[in-house]
């Protein structure tokens, strides 16, 4: 028996499931609250250390030199731990923002951390990364991100680093006092950035109405059903039920 001619417009009738479509990275929420608290605890050590330095400079208290060296060494270790915990926290927040948005960020989560250690780039890229993380998070909340306070956080960070380098080359009491004052101000802004972003990202996960919209903010995903990733569409097929004569006529006209 002769087999019927193949119809190029007929959809394939294979019994196998189609291959899985590619999905974006960052497809799940990453816990980061523990790293937020660990980073905050290390950063908060700036306050007692700055107060101690102030009291020593004003000669309200005196400490032996070996004790001072021990305090300085302990503070340096806590600072390094704080940097590590902060970087882990920011990396996970960037992954979560990408997950909420349903598409890539301006910079990858790895570079959101890596730019802190690249000369020149470290002066502005970390600020841009943090601003982008906030914006992608607040899009789902339908709120305006606090860009002004984020800018103040970054400026205080930059000025604190500049004054610290000046203070290392001078014994001027005024400069050293200004350094520790600005360190405490910068620490306050960092704590605000950490806890605000952490709270907002957990608000999304605990709010059922917001959780159902995760991954739909990206404009590339809004024209497709929620269960289909944003990938290029194949050529449209003729709707089912179209008569064979209409298909034949269409083929002849083409």
FIZAMAR-497975 format. One record per residue (C-alpha): x, y, z; residue number from 1. Coordinates in pm, 1 decimal. Layout:
// FIZAMAR-497975
       xx       yy       zz   k
        X        Y        Z NUM
...
This chain:
// FIZAMAR-497975
       xx       yy       zz   k
      0.0      0.0      0.0   1
    141.5    334.0   -101.6   2
    211.8    567.9    188.4   3
     46.9    910.5    175.6   4
    265.4   1202.8     63.2   5
    438.6   1399.0    335.8   6
    280.7   1729.6    428.3   7
    550.1   1989.1    509.7   8
    295.6   2190.2    710.5   9
    194.1   1904.4    938.5  10
    332.0   1913.5   1292.0  11
    551.7   1615.6   1387.8  12
    370.2   1331.8   1563.8  13
    664.1   1183.0   1754.9  14
    585.7   1006.7   2078.7  15
    899.3   1128.1   2248.3  16
    898.7   1431.0   2473.1  17
   1067.3   1737.7   2324.2  18
   1407.7   1829.3   2461.6  19
   1408.5   2053.4   2766.3  20
   1439.0   2420.5   2686.4  21
   1735.4   2602.2   2837.7  22
   1672.6   2779.9   3165.5  23
   1849.0   3081.5   3306.3  24
   2103.3   3047.8   3579.8  25
   2005.7   3149.7   3930.7  26
   1686.9   2944.5   3912.4  27
   1642.8   2913.2   4288.0  28
   1653.6   3134.2   4595.4  29
   1981.2   3132.2   4788.0  30
   1974.8   3169.3   5163.7  31
   2197.0   3454.2   5278.8  32
   2058.6   3568.9   5615.0  33
   2331.7   3393.1   5813.8  34
   2600.7   3566.8   5606.6  35
   2423.7   3900.4   5649.9  36
   2437.2   3862.5   6029.0  37
   2798.3   3741.6   6028.6  38
   2908.8   4031.3   5806.8  39
   2712.3   4278.1   6019.9  40
   2869.3   4146.5   6341.3  41
   3219.1   4192.8   6199.5  42
   3139.9   4538.2   6062.9  43
   2984.7   4643.9   6394.0  44
   3321.1   4584.6   6562.6  45
   3422.1   4916.2   6405.3  46
   3228.8   5105.1   6673.9  47
   3401.5   4976.7   6991.7  48
   3738.9   4989.5   6817.0  49
   3688.4   5353.0   6712.3  50
   3573.2   5446.5   7064.2  51
   3878.7   5277.5   7214.2  52
   4113.4   5467.2   6981.4  53
   3939.4   5793.2   7072.8  54
   3979.1   5725.7   7444.9  55
   4345.0   5639.9   7400.0  56
   4409.7   5955.6   7200.2  57
   4242.5   6168.8   7467.0  58
   4437.9   5975.5   7731.4  59
   4123.8   5878.7   7916.6  60
   4255.9   5523.1   7926.6  61
   4601.0   5370.9   7886.4  62
   4697.1   5025.6   7766.6  63
   5033.3   4848.5   7742.9  64
   5187.5   4831.2   7397.9  65
   5151.9   4453.3   7373.5  66
   4781.2   4482.4   7449.5  67
   4742.4   4749.5   7181.7  68
   4913.5   4524.9   6927.3  69
   4683.4   4240.1   7026.1  70
   4377.1   4462.7   6982.1  71
   4499.1   4582.9   6642.1  72
   4566.3   4226.8   6526.7  73
   4227.5   4106.2   6646.1  74
   4054.5   4395.0   6470.3  75
   4238.4   4313.4   6145.6  76
   4128.0   3948.6   6163.3  77
   3766.9   4049.9   6226.3  78
   3785.2   4293.2   5934.1  79
   3907.1   4020.2   5696.4  80
   3630.2   3785.9   5812.2  81
   3378.9   4064.7   5757.7  82
   3500.4   4111.0   5399.6  83
   3461.5   3738.0   5331.8  84
   3109.2   3720.3   5478.2  85
   3006.9   4040.4   5298.9  86
   3127.2   3908.4   4961.4  87
   2935.6   3582.6   5009.4  88
   2626.4   3778.3   5109.3  89
   2646.6   4008.5   4806.7  90
   2705.3   3718.0   4566.9  91
   2394.4   3540.7   4693.5  92
   2187.9   3859.8   4680.3  93
   2291.5   3907.7   4316.7  94
   2186.0   3549.1   4237.7  95
   1850.7   3612.0   4406.4  96
   1796.7   3937.5   4216.6  97
   1861.9   3753.0   3890.3  98
   1616.9   3483.9   3999.6  99
   1348.7   3742.4   4085.1 100
   1397.2   3930.8   3760.2 101
   1398.2   3623.6   3538.4 102
   1696.7   3737.3   3335.8 103
   2058.6   3851.9   3356.9 104
   2176.3   4142.9   3568.1 105
   2394.8   4422.3   3438.7 106
   2691.2   4228.0   3578.6 107
   2720.2   3864.4   3681.0 108
   2711.1   3774.9   4053.4 109
   3077.2   3680.0   4035.2 110
   3176.9   4020.1   3900.7 111
   2955.7   4193.2   4158.3 112
   3215.5   4067.9   4406.8 113
   3523.4   4061.0   4185.3 114
   3513.3   4432.0   4101.5 115
   3605.7   4514.9   4462.2 116
   3954.8   4377.5   4394.4 117
   4028.8   4536.1   4054.8 118
   4207.0   4874.7   4055.9 119
   4013.5   5166.5   3907.3 120
   3704.3   4947.2   3863.6 121
   3674.1   4923.6   4241.3 122
   3594.2   5295.3   4252.9 123
   3257.8   5271.0   4075.0 124
   3164.0   4919.0   3958.1 125
   3063.2   4783.8   4302.5 126
   2823.9   5076.0   4339.5 127
   2669.7   5006.1   3998.6 128
   2634.8   4638.6   4086.1 129
   2465.4   4712.1   4418.4 130
   2230.6   4960.9   4254.9 131
   2135.0   4702.4   3990.9 132
   2070.7   4436.1   4257.4 133
   1841.9   4675.5   4443.8 134
   1659.4   4778.7   4125.9 135
   1593.1   4421.3   4013.1 136
   1469.1   4332.5   4361.4 137
   1245.9   4637.5   4396.6 138
   1091.1   4581.6   4051.4 139
    910.3   4280.4   4190.4 140
    805.9   4479.1   4497.4 141
    679.8   4757.7   4268.7 142
    865.5   5011.8   4480.6 143
   1125.5   5274.0   4405.2 144
   1473.5   5167.3   4520.3 145
   1654.8   5401.4   4763.8 146
   1917.5   5510.2   4510.6 147
   2010.0   5820.3   4708.9 148
   2100.8   5626.1   5020.8 149
   2290.4   5369.4   4814.1 150
   2495.3   5655.7   4669.8 151
   2564.2   5791.7   5019.6 152
   2679.1   5445.3   5126.6 153
   2926.9   5426.5   4842.0 154
   3059.1   5782.9   4881.8 155
   3118.1   5725.4   5253.0 156
   3304.0   5405.3   5164.8 157
   3528.4   5584.5   4911.4 158
   3602.7   5885.2   5133.6 159
   3674.4   5658.4   5428.4 160
   3934.1   5470.0   5224.9 161
   4100.4   5795.4   5114.4 162
   4120.0   5940.1   5465.6 163
   4249.6   5612.3   5606.7 164
   4542.8   5623.8   5365.3 165
   4614.8   5982.7   5467.1 166
   4595.7   5892.6   5836.4 167
   4851.8   5615.6   5789.7 168
   5110.7   5880.3   5695.3 169
   5044.4   6131.9   5971.4 170
   5022.6   6159.0   6348.5 171
   4773.4   6444.3   6336.0 172
   4509.8   6378.9   6600.7 173
   4241.9   6559.3   6400.4 174
   4300.3   6345.2   6092.7 175
   4296.3   6021.7   6293.9 176
   3978.2   6127.4   6473.7 177
   3813.1   6212.4   6141.9 178
   3917.2   5872.7   6006.6 179
   3748.3   5678.5   6284.1 180
   3441.2   5903.8   6276.4 181
   3399.0   5841.8   5905.5 182
   3461.8   5470.0   5961.1 183
   3166.5   5455.0   6198.2 184
   2948.7   5649.0   5953.3 185
   3049.1   5418.4   5668.8 186
   2977.5   5114.4   5887.8 187
   2628.0   5247.2   5957.5 188
   2555.2   5278.7   5585.7 189
   2691.3   4929.9   5515.2 190
   2470.1   4782.8   5787.2 191
   2171.6   4965.2   5641.4 192
   2247.1   4830.6   5291.6 193
   2285.2   4474.9   5419.5 194
   1973.3   4457.4   5633.5 195
   1748.7   4650.3   5393.9 196
   1827.2   4431.3   5094.0 197
   1812.2   4112.2   5299.6 198
   1471.6   4204.7   5439.8 199
   1331.2   4296.8   5098.0 200
   1443.5   3973.5   4935.1 201
   1292.6   3766.5   5215.7 202
    971.6   3972.1   5189.1 203
    937.2   3848.1   4832.8 204
    981.4   3484.1   4931.8 205
    736.6   3502.3   5222.6 206
    461.9   3690.1   5033.4 207
    256.3   3444.0   4829.2 208
    133.4   3709.8   4584.5 209
    490.0   3819.6   4512.8 210
    634.6   3468.4   4499.9 211
    402.3   3376.1   4214.0 212
    546.4   3660.9   4003.1 213
    909.1   3558.0   4041.4 214
   1082.1   3541.9   3704.6 215
    811.9   3735.5   3517.7 216
    952.5   4088.8   3544.0 217
   1193.5   4050.1   3255.4 218
   1016.1   4187.5   2941.9 219
   1148.9   3890.9   2742.9 220
    934.0   3660.8   2956.8 221
    610.1   3857.3   2960.6 222
    486.4   3757.0   2613.0 223
    520.2   3383.7   2680.6 224
    335.5   3146.8   2912.6 225
    487.8   3131.3   3259.1 226
    613.3   2772.9   3211.9 227
    808.8   2850.2   2892.4 228
   1147.2   3028.1   2915.6 229
   1218.6   3325.2   2694.8 230
   1369.9   3157.6   2386.4 231
   1323.0   3232.4   2014.7 232
    995.3   3094.7   1885.1 233
    984.0   2842.5   1599.3 234
    791.7   2909.8   1279.9 235
    421.5   2924.9   1351.6 236
    219.3   2614.3   1258.9 237
   -123.0   2618.6   1100.0 238
   -393.1   2576.2   1362.9 239
   -539.7   2231.9   1408.4 240
   -864.8   2176.9   1224.0 241
   -754.9   2353.5    909.7 242
   -893.6   2159.6    613.8 243
   -655.7   1967.2    390.9 244
   -781.2   2161.6     89.0 245
   -687.3   2491.4    253.0 246
   -342.8   2354.6    328.1 247
   -307.8   2231.3    -30.9 248
   -416.5   2566.7   -168.7 249
   -174.3   2742.7     58.5 250
    105.4   2514.3    -57.5 251
     16.0   2570.5   -421.9 252
      6.5   2947.6   -384.3 253
    348.5   2945.9   -225.9 254
